[in-house]
Amino acid sequence: MSSAEETAQWFVDVWADEVRGRVRDVREDRKRFDDLDHAYERGEWTITERDLLTRGQQLWVAQHHLVWATNQLEQWVRRLARERGKPEAEPDPVLTALRDALEHLDDAVLDEDIASAGPGKGNRALRRLPGSQLYIGTFGSHRMFGLVDPEDIERRALAIVTTADRLEQQAEDYVHDLMARGEWPPGDGDVDE
């Protein structure tokens, strides 16, 4: 394995683990936000608009980080394929446009929970999204920014075999081989005292 391939594999491992963790974070933040929103709607006196705003901000940032990490994972999976001389997977065009739109969100026309491309040549990424706009709120949609399902991202990340996954599988295979030969678990007489 070349140094470049090892490095690319390392980055695939880093970003696959990061995406897997970030999906859990988004799922937990979504549940906390939705639970708080439902309680607020029911008029539970202990919940304030500030509580809801804070949870919404946490969810928004977690989703943003997940989009970024997923984009990095896609890039490093393609780089690893190049290093191995294999065909590269096509990047997810919606995810790429979403990441680019988030990066340049400060250039968008903002109206409540919608960011639009507006007139002019700017905001190319927003123009690549459906309706040339992006939902930037946190209410309602369980799809991140109204576009991407975190469960789909998780499935893709789990489908990538990381070094840790490979080593874990090798260890399991080794133990199964030992068990098949009757060598595991070790008998009482095999242990030195």
N, C-alpha and C positions, 0 to 999 in steps of 0.2 A: 504494500500500500504506500503510495507516495505521501509526502508531507502535506501537499495540497489536499489530497483526498482525506487524510486524517483530520486536517483542520476543518474541512467542510463537514465531515461526519460529526465532529465535536459541536459545530454550530447547529447542525440538525438536532443533535441530542439536547442542546441547551434550549432551542426554541420549541421543540416538541414538548419537553417537560414544562416550559413556561406556558404554552398554550393550554395544555391539559390542566394546569393549576388555575389559569385565568378563567377558563370555562367554569370551573367550580365557583370561583369568586363571583362571576357574573350571575350564575344561577342563584347563589346565596343572596347577593345584593338585590336581585330582582324579587326574590321571595320576601325579603325584609321590607323592600319598598312597597310592594303590593299589599302586604299585610298592614303596614302602617297607613297606606292610602285608604284601605277598606275601613280601618278603625277610625280614621279621621272623618270619612264620609258618614259613619254611624254616629259621629258626634262624641266620641269618647273624649272626655274632658282633659285627660292627661297629655293628649297629643296636640302639638301646635303646628302651625304652618312652617315654622322654622325647622321642626323635626322632619317634616316631609321634604322640605327643601334640601336639608343636609343629606338625607337618604337618597334623594334624586341625584344630587351631585355625585355621591359615591358611586351610584349605579352608572351614571354617564361616564365617569372617568374609568371605571372598570371595563366598560364596553369599548371605550377608546383604546385602552391598553391591549385588550384582546384583539382588536382589529390590527393594531400595529404588530403585535407578536405573531399573529397568523400570517401577515404579509412577510415578515422576516423568515418564518418557517418555510413558506413557499419559495422564497428566493434561495434559501440554502439547500432545499431539496433539489432545486434545479441545478445549483452549482455542483452538488454531489453527483448528480447524474452526468454532468459534463466531465467531471474528473474521472468518472468510471467509464466514459465513452458510451453512455446509454442515452436514449432519447429523453429529452426534457419534457416534463408535464407542462401543459399550457397553464399560465396563471389564470386564476379566477377573475374574469373581467369586472364583475360587480365588486368583489373585495378590493381589487386594485384601485378602481375608481373611488370606492368609499374611503380607502386610506388616503388617497390623494386629495379628495374633497375635505376630509378632516384636517389634513395638513394645511390647506389653504382656506379654511373656514373663515378666517378673518377678512377675506376678500369678498365674501358672499353678501347678498342682499338678505337681511334677517328680518323675519316677520313672525313674532311669537315663537312657535315651535318648528318653523320651516326656514331652511336656508335655500335660497334660489340663486341661479347663475346670474340673473339680471342681464341688462343690455351690455354690449361690448364683447371684446374677445376673451376677457378673463374667465376664470372658473371653468376651464376645460373639463376638469374632473366632474364637477357638478353637472355639466352638460351630458356626460356619459351615463348619468344615473337616470332612472325612469322619471319622466316629467321634468328633467333638469333641476331637480330639487332633492333636498335631504331632510328627513324628519329628525330634528335635533332634540326633541322632548323625550321624556321618560315614561309618560303615561300611556296606557293602552297596549301598545305593540310589544310582544315578547321577542320579536325579531329586532336585532340590534339596529338602531337607526331606521327601523321599518324595513330593512333589506335582508339582513343575514341572520339565520337561525344559529344560535350558539351550539345547538345539538349537532348540526351538520359539521360545524368546525371541530367539535369534539370527536366525531366519527373519523374525520380526516386525520386528526392528530393521533388518534389511537391506532390507525391503520399504518402509521409510520413505525417501522421497527428501529428502535434506538439501540445504542450499545448496551444500555442497562437491560432492555427487553431481551436482547440476544443472549447476554450473560445469564440472566435469570432462566431463560429457556434451556440453555446448556446445562445449568446446575440441576434443573428439574429432570432433564433427560438422563443425566448421570445417575441421580438417585433412583430413577425408575429402572435403569439398567441394573444397578446394584440389587434392587428389590427383586427383579426378575431372576437374578442369579442366586437369590437367597442370601445375599451378603449384607442386606440392610433390613431392619436395624441390626446393629451389632448385638450378638448374644452376650449374656452375662459373663461367660468365660473369656470373651475377647477383650475385656477391659483390664488393663494393668492396674493393680492396686498398690 
